[in-house]
Amino acid sequence: MARYRIVKKFRSNGEEVIIRYPKISDGDDLLRNINSLVEERAFIALEKKQTKAGEKKWLATLLKNVRGKKIVALVAEINGKVVGLSQVEKNSKDAFSHVGGFGISLIKEARGRHIGERLAKAVIAEAKRVLKVRIVTLGAYACNRPAVDCYRKCGFVKTEIMKGGIKYHGKFLDRIRMVKYL
Ligand SMILES: CC(C)(COP(=O)(O)OP(=O)(O)OC[C@H]1O[C@@H](n2cnc3c(N)ncnc32)[C@H](O)[C@@H]1OP(=O)(O)O)[C@@H](O)C(=O)NCCC(=O)NCCS
């Protein structure tokens, strides 16, 4: 079965949204997307723009790990363009192999249209099926209201807060951890 198979299709604001596995030719879109998030200073772990070579390497590793069932990654596509990416990575340690780490980001233009919620739910369902994880966890900036509210809607609950646990352009902000049992 092709790894870039389509998992789900739905309409949002009159446009068709395709949720599918990523492919190597998504590289340019993913690079543009991550750099637009860096530029807007989104609440993500990266602060520096990525290079084409670096992104290519990162994507090749991601796809290899998807094939190896270490990660499930899905993209959201609208009109042939990738607008978001979400992934669950299975913990590599034996004792934690039932736990997956979750991440998600959408470009600005695609937000607030319930694409994040549907992409997150789709990637978590795939992670349960493919990676056999039972728990999904995430770390987020406590002040990132859209993300935290979206995660709650997806069934995550807050388990801890680490004061000053995450850096944001020279400031130490609070980091929360959330968990979802599958
Ligand atoms: C976080 C993110 C993935 C959410 O995706 P989204 O498509 O914008 O969110 P959705 O439209 O699916 O909204 C789902 C729920 O999240 C909450 N939400 C979304 N946008 C919100 C906003 N601007 N303010 C408050 N809550 C918001 C709402 O509860 C919403 O449900 P509702 O509209 O029925 O009330 C997206 O905003 C994003 O990629 N942001 C930039 C990158 C980022 O912050 N990633 C997370 C790093 S931890």
The ligand as a Gaussian input file, in Angstrom:
#p B3LYP/6-31G(d) Opt

LIG

0 1
 C       -2.922000      24.806000      16.844000
 C       -3.522000      24.580000      15.479000
 C       -2.996000      23.273000      14.916000
 C       -5.059000      24.460000      15.618000
 O       -5.603000      24.161000      14.360000
 P       -6.839000      24.994000      13.769000
 O       -7.236000      24.358000      12.497000
 O       -6.494000      26.428000      13.733000
 O       -7.941000      24.740000      14.869000
 P       -9.441000      24.293000      14.578000
 O      -10.068000      25.247000      13.616000
 O       -9.461000      22.862000      14.237000
 O      -10.127000      24.532000      15.981000
 C      -10.388000      23.495000      16.887000
 C      -10.673000      24.125000      18.218000
 O       -9.508000      24.772000      18.692000
 C       -9.871000      25.978000      19.347000
 N       -9.345000      27.143000      18.611000
 C       -8.964000      27.203000      17.324000
 N       -8.526000      28.448000      17.026000
 C       -8.647000      29.169000      18.144000
 C       -8.348000      30.520000      18.489000
 N       -7.831000      31.363000      17.588000
 N       -8.551000      30.917000      19.768000
 C       -9.048000      30.061000      20.701000
 N       -9.358000      28.768000      20.425000
 C       -9.160000      28.331000      19.168000
 C      -11.379000      26.008000      19.386000
 O      -11.798000      25.345000      20.575000
 C      -11.731000      25.200000      18.166000
 O      -13.000000      24.610000      18.224000
 P      -14.350000      25.497000      17.983000
 O      -14.089000      26.411000      16.828000
 O      -15.384000      24.466000      17.685000
 O      -14.562000      26.215000      19.267000
 C       -3.189000      25.753000      14.512000
 O       -3.750000      26.915000      15.018000
 C       -1.702000      25.961000      14.278000
 O       -1.095000      25.246000      13.493000
 N       -1.106000      26.975000      14.903000
 C        0.288000      27.355000      14.663000
 C        1.276000      26.291000      15.068000
 C        1.066000      25.854000      16.486000
 O        0.812000      26.630000      17.386000
 N        1.186000      24.531000      16.674000
 C        1.045000      23.930000      17.974000
 C        2.354000      23.893000      18.661000
 S        2.200000      23.155000      20.290000

